[in-house]
Amino acid sequence: MLDRSRFGERFRIVSLIGRGATADVYRVVDSEREGRELALKHLSRTAAGDPSFAAEFRLLTALNHPNLVRVYEFGRASDRRPWFTMDLVKGRPITESARSLPLPGTLLLFIQALRALSHIHARGFVHFDIKPANLLVEERPGRPSSVKLLDLGLAGRVGVGRITHAKGSIGYIAPELIRADEADERADLYSLGAVLYESTVGHPPFDGGDAAATLRAHLEVAPAFPAGSGKIPAALRDLILRMLSKDPRERPSSSLRTLTEIARIEGLELELKLDPAARLSEPVYTWRDEPRAEIADRMGAVATGRAAGPILITGPLGVGKSRLLQELRAEATLLGLRVFRADARPGDPAPHGLFLKAFQGTHQPIDAPMRGELDGEFARIADHERYGSLSSRQLHERISRFIRRLAKQGPIAIFLDDLDRADEETLGLIAHAIRFSLRRDSPALFVLAQQGNGEQSALSELDEETETLQVTPRPFDRNEVRSYVAEMVSIDTDSIPRHFVDGLTAATDGLPLFVRESVRAAAKLPGPWPRSLFDRDPSQLPTSLEAIVLKQIRAVPPKLRRLLKFLSVLDLPLDADAIAEASGWAYVAEDLVELAALGLVEKRRDGLAIRSGATRSTLYRKLLPARRRDYHTRIARLLAPKLDSNDPVSDLAHHAARGDDRELAVRAGFRAAEQAIEAHAPGRALKRIEEVLLRRLDKGGREHRHALTLMAKARIARNEYELARRLLVELSQKAVAAKDHSAESEAQRSLSEIARWQGRTDEAREHVSRAEASAALVELVGLRARATCESAEVERAAGRPSHALPKLAEAADLFRRARDWKGLARTWLIRGDLAFGELDAAGAADHHQRALDLEEQIPFALRASAWNRLGMCRAELSDEDGSVDAFRRAHRIFQRIGDREGEASVLNNWGLLERLRGGVSRAIGLLHRALEAYEACGDPLPITSVLRNIATYRIEQSDYSTALDLLNRARTTVGSEPWSAISLRAEAELRSMRLDEAERAFEGAIQVAGDDECRSAHGRAGIVLIRAISKQLAADEAAREATALLTTLPDEIDERLEASILARMLEVHEIAGNTRAMKEVTERLDRINDGEVTMNRVVTMRWRSWLSLEEGDLVGAERRIRRTITLANKLGFREEEREARRVLARAFLVSGRPGKAAAVLYSAMETLQEDWAALPSTRRKAFLMAPRRRALRRELKTALANLRQEIRQTK
């Protein structure tokens, strides 16, 4: 008979659904959810204490997906055994539903199952019990069927070690689970393959009659389709057989890849038939910089009966405060805390209403006497007639004492959200209750959340007195937005276009709520999914978000709302004084402080601005047109003095164009367009020309022609040469007809520039000659100077620097006469580039310094470019500190003017310098920043170059998996790989002991090398080494092949390529034990690497030490190897440092010092353990099986054995 009272008054038990090995499942009615039916899972008595029950709830809490059951509350029954509630699924097994469906309908069900699996696998978990009974299909009239994946009780993390006992159901269990081997997500794909086989054929793939026979079939029998399966497409049969492969490596690599293959079978657009809700999964809370350990410590203290300071979560609307509260509530429940929660609302009775909601709305067990006391206490507090004279302090004391009595019955956690909507009296009560609980050492944890920073409320006084832990989640960066969207849509991050990520990040400011709502709104749009998501304009916010923003704004006082509307017109931040001057209003500074406290305004580097782009765009759209123009005009007139300086005027042009001052708009528009072109921002220049200039200038006039010239220059900067050429030819013809020699000269000069960039120097000479001729017809010295300077550039491009230098001298003289300091500085930069190309770094540095002598007279973009060039020259002259100083100055200027391409160039050069200085980690950090800047520009070639540089450094750090990921990303960016990238991939595969993949990569490199003998020899050297390691070749035979290969190397060979080949040959000769050949190769390497600080140099130094040891020179060997260890450590070459320590340990062993040998090898083993722990579980075994690492462990064992022997002898 059912005990219908064990779960309290809230849940009414309807029936027992079923009993499992560890839990009973009931159908219940939840009175607090309007009588909704739920499933309630209750841990059985026989499984009391089983941690997997709480683990299942924790996992389901983190997994929010339309094809997974959703969990709600966790609690304990009257017998203290835990329970949790979840969706009640009314469906039948997927194999039964498949019988009545055509093949496309069946595949749609499995696409949903794979989406759920992908969601689980992306979080590092494996289900381990995929079977038809756990894949239920809900059939809904008029709507597509929905698959629900159930029962995660056996789920476990990937890579936690071997399975200690078989998991899963016998008919669908993967072979590696039967063998108790290490298993990953491919075990689930095997089980799902078995279910898919049964759904298409009608019976399971393996049915041996009894359990033992079925298990043997899983291990030994190859699956096959019976006769008459011809209706099943061949592609589907092939996929199912691969899913059922005994070897996990032969199965599809992921659930996402399997989903893609199924969706493409027969060319069906299967996903179009899914519900919009079924297209998306709900990502888990993304932890960013929050102090997880400190939060856990406070929860743990309260759970053990101690007091702990409160946790205050602050931040702007949509940053994830409520999601974080949800995470923490689930964690508190699992720790055994009784959880009470409430959300503040403006209509709550002050000050007690919030606590009344928290305690009366709970399902946590409060015994009858305490429940009666609760009702009576709050009734008396609310009775204003009787307690009209009750002081605020007395109210606070009454409620605080009640909380203390409640905590005496067991630890509690009180979660209060939306406290920005609470009045000051309620906040004062919360602060008092927290202080009271801490003074009385009550086990009560307060977790509070409010919008803004909390500085202007009563809660701000808690910090020091109560040790409040303030947590402020930050918005997503661009990469986190990409990952978040990929998780929602269940696709790879590489499949999401960069322009979509950039637009969505800018429109939503990276706020998770806004990102989520934008993607949800797009899921409802018609069209093939997910292409319909990426085809939409991400800057257009959905109406659901606008409603959220407007609701937030309406809660702001009218005076502050007026200021917010004024701030919505700002394109760039302004300081408080400028805002006050432009608006003409009093008390602006105080109002800005209040808005900042509410989280609506933030202080940035250059001033104040509305924090959220969504808030700003919504407010701006709601402004009346006349009010909008008035605000823009006020700000434009405030910024007008910028025209008399070198400061950027982009914001001035923006406001003037939207205001009423035409003359100011035209002047600012020209200056802004010129500055944008100089700052490598042609898109911004085109926008200014089209929006500001062309709409206001008379066609055919001189100013209009000047605007078209600027437009052509912007097109050239965007590599749109044909569009620019057509525009310039038309402009030149109009200028000739109007006898505008100035415009004609500028057009011809730009045509020369296009021809020069495209390598047509003869055509460029013709255009520049016309430019010089037109310039000679007018008395404009600056025009002649620019034409002469372009003529010098043409000669330089033609490879005739001796012809270019006289023209540069002439141009410099003309620029001086015209007092055009920008042009003069450009001539010095060109001279510096010519000197640098002639390997005259000192002369180049002198020329660049002369350009910088004009620093105050030239634009910021030119100034930064000069500092960047000077940094490269100083690096070449080994002036490392001076080089870093120059790069730092250039980077600061490029950042100020928003030149992302220039910023990326500086960071790239700076990273290469840091690599030469030995700071590999710092170099990688700088290159990642350069990569981010290049991605913002959108040019794929520099992106792939930086990715390959980072991959090279990661290989040097022994981080091979990251290096391979970077190389894959580079290949995806441009769609192909050059020889250098393939060779780098082969190196990473070889060092991570993925020998088959490495050999294929070397073969690909040989194929791409073609007739290049040197590059082909490099690939063959790699293959010889691989075959020697894998023993496909006998050691002596491999050594002979290596020697023969060295004799075939051409005389003219790149030294770095030769050094790499020789390093591989050294390893082959080491395997063969050929000391004499090793000595010869090492001497050859010494000659090549003399003075070079590279990986090959460190390898050579290590081998020299080893040979010295073999020859009996112990002192020389020890001295050399210590230098090698120091250099390898400085450069971050972890693998080579370990190898060097091996040699040093061997020297200690030979000289009878096993204790020192063991200490050195222990140090090497520590770095080996660190590298092993950083690898994915699938690569750890291969990593440890590499010959070098096995030798390290073997020598440590030898050293320890010798040490023990020495100790025994001493005793």
Buried (B, 14 or more C-beta within 10 A) or exposed (E): EEEEEBBBEBBBBBEEBEEEEBBBBBBBBBBEEEEBBBBBBBBBEEBEEBEBBBBBBBBBBBBBBBBBBBBBBBBBBEEEBBBBBBBBBEBEBBBEBBEEBEBEBBBBBBBBBBBBBBBBBBBBBBBBBBBBBBBBBBEEEEEBBBBBBBBBBBBBBBBEEEBEEBBBBBBBBBBBBBBEEBBBBBBBBBBBBBBBBBBBBEEBBBEBEEEEEBBBBBEEBEBEBEEEEEEBBEEBBEBBBBBBBBEBEEBBEBBBBBBBBBBEBEEBEBBEEBBBEBBBBBBBBBEBEBEEEEBEEBBEBBBEEEBBBBBBBBBBBBBBBBBBBBBBBBBBBBBBBBBBBBBBEEEBBBBBBBBBBBBBEBBBBBEEEBEEBBEEBBEEBEEEEEBEEBEEEEBBBBBBBBBBEBBBEBBBBBBBBBBBBBBEBBBBBBBBBBBBBBEBEBBBBBBBBBBBBBEBBBBBBBBEEBEBBBBBBEBBEBEBBBBBBBBBBBBEBEBBEBEBBBBBBBBBBBBBBBBBBBBBBBBEEEEEBBEBBBEBEBBEBBEEBBEBBEEBBEEBEEEBBBBBBBBBBBBBBBEBEBBBBBBEBEEBEEBBBBBBBBBBBBBEEEBBBBBBBBBBBBBBEEBEEEEBBBBBBBBBBBBBEBBEEBBBBBBBBBBBBBBEBEEBBBBBBBBBBBBBBBBBBBEBBBBBBBBBBBEBBEEEEBBBBBBBBBBBBBBBBBEBBEEBBEBBBEBBEBBBEBEBBBBBBBBBBBBBBBBBBEEBBEBBBBBBBBBBBBBBEBEBBBBBBBBBBBBBBBBBBBEEBEBBBEBBBBBBBBBBEBEBBBBBBBBBBBBBBBBBEEEBBEBBBBBBBBBBEBBEBBBBBBBBBBBBBBBBBBBBBEBBEBBBBBBEBBBEBBBBBBBBBBBBBBBBBBBBBBBBBBBBEBBBBBBBBBBBBBBBBBEBEBBBBBBBBBBBBBBBBBBBBBBBBBBBBBBBBBEEBBBEBBBBBBBBBBBBBBBEBBBBBBBBBBEBBEEBBBBBBBBBBBBBBBBBBEEBBEBEBBBBBBBEBBEEBEEEBEEBBBBBBBBBBBBBBBBBEBBEBBBBBBEBBBEBBEEEBBBBBBBBBBBBBBBBBBEEBBEBBBEBBBEBBEBBBBBBBBBBBBBBBBBBBBBBBBBEBBBBBBBBBBBBBEBBEEBBEEBEBBBBEBBBEBEBBEEBBEBBEBBBEBBEEBEEEEE
